[in-house]
Structure formats: structure tokens, C-alpha cells
Amino acid sequence: MSEEAAQAEREYRIEELAEAAGVPVRTLRYYQERRLLPPPRRRGRVAVYSQGHLERLRLISELLERGYRLDGIEELLAAWEQGRDVGELLGFEWAVTAPWSQQTETEMTMDELAGLFGDQLTPEVLDEAAELGYIEIRGDRIVHRVPRLMEATAALVAEGIPLAEILALSWELEAAFDRIAYTFVRLARRHLVDRMGDPPTPAELARLAESVERLRPVTRTVADEHFARAMDRRIRKEFTHLTPRLTAPDRSPAERRAAGRER
């Protein structure tokens, strides 16, 4: 008998299976309760597990490491039991859900952050930035999850725009871009996903993954161009209001402020 055949016929007791899979026995029992793991065969009063149980446990561990929740793993395993190729499903999901933002987190001390923002760096501001998901506070260190946004924020503050107002604007931007993202995803679902079979074939999944990859830079271009056009319109409109102030040097500062408030 070959080594592979012997491995395939190997049997495990629950402690042996847990050790081979690198999980505690209580975790293995929990997976059984969730029906993520098929019940063992019984040999008298002894529960006997197979190589198939070990392979499934290793797959569950890999999926957990990749950030899957147990509910999602349960769905994937159900598809596996129905004869679907889990590798194909995972490959499709990883292609579609790959991050759009490829940034590496950076760390700073609280003193370094205060050097950028001075007395504007209040506990309330830190809490709001953490709630937005921009930073994570770890003791006396700050982890920036979106370093480019932090750099942009520091540049705006350096020009005189208050940090608290930038964070207030961030909430509006998050909501606005959520709506934009929803619109793009709805279009893709209606015109790409809903045209596939139920369930989709491996070839359909592969074609959809390729389409999504091609559409990533296109989507960014559309969003960028629409924002640029909106800024052009808004700046032209704003400039018409600024013109009287720029061409009326005889006005006092108070009169100019009043004129600005009237707008």
C-alpha cells in the first residue's frame, strides 16, 4: 500500500484529530455542534474520524485566517458537499473582494501626532477619528490605517483648516462615497451577476472575476472625473461671489465679512 493510500485510510480518535489539526478538542466539538464537521463513525463506544475530517478542519482554519465568519464557512462547506469546487468559489471571492486601497498601516507616538496637529488634537478628535476607522489607539501609540488620508489631513490643517471641521467633513464624504459605491455595485450585480446561471458555472465565475478586475480602474476613472467636473462647477460659481470682494478694496474688513455672510 502506498503512503498516500495509507494516509487516506488513517483513522483518528478525537484527541488525535484535534492534535493533527492544531485545534483544541472543545473547538472540534463546537464545529460538530455547528455541523461544520460531519459526525464520526462509531466503533463500539469509540468515535472514529477519518482523513476527510482532518482536511475539513484544515480548510476551516485556513478560511478563519482569511477573515471568514463561521456562517460564511458553513455556506462554502455546504457548496462543497453538493459537488462544487470550493477552490473555484474562493478564487472568485478573493478576486472580487480584493482591497481597493493598498495601503500599509503606519504607527506614530502620541507626541509625534501632537507635533502635527498641536492643541487641536483633543481626546474628542481622537475618538472621532477612531470611530471613522482612520486610526486605532494602542496604548501610547497611534496606528494610522489610511496613511494617505492622515497626510492630507495634516496638509489641510497646515493651511489653516481646523481639524475638527475636517473630521466633520469626513463623515459626509464617507456617506457620499458609500452611495456611489452602492450604485456601482448595483449596476454590476444587475448586468453581470444576475445574468449568470443559478448556480453559476466555473467558467461564468472566472469571466465575472476577470470583468471585475478590468472594471476596477474604469470605476476609479469615472469617480475621479465626476469629482473633477463637480469641483470645476463649484469653483466657477464660488469665484463669481468672490469677485466683488476682490474688486472692492475700499471696503473695510468688517464690511467684507458682512458681504461674505450675506451669501
Secondary structure, 3 states (H helix, E strand, C coil): CCHHHHHHCCCECHHHHHHHHCCCHHHHHHHHHCCCCCCCEEECCEEEECHHHHHHHHHHHHHHHCCCCHHHHHHHHHHHHCCCCHHHHHHHHHHHCCCCCCCCCEEEEHHHHHHHHHHHCCHHHHHHHHHHCCEEEECCEEEECCHHHHHHHHHHHHCCCCHHHHHHHHHHHHHHHHHHHHHHHHHHHHHHHCCCCCCCCHHHHHHHHHHHHHHHHHHHHHHHHHHHHHHHHHHHHHHHHHHHHHCCCCCCHHHHHHHHHHC
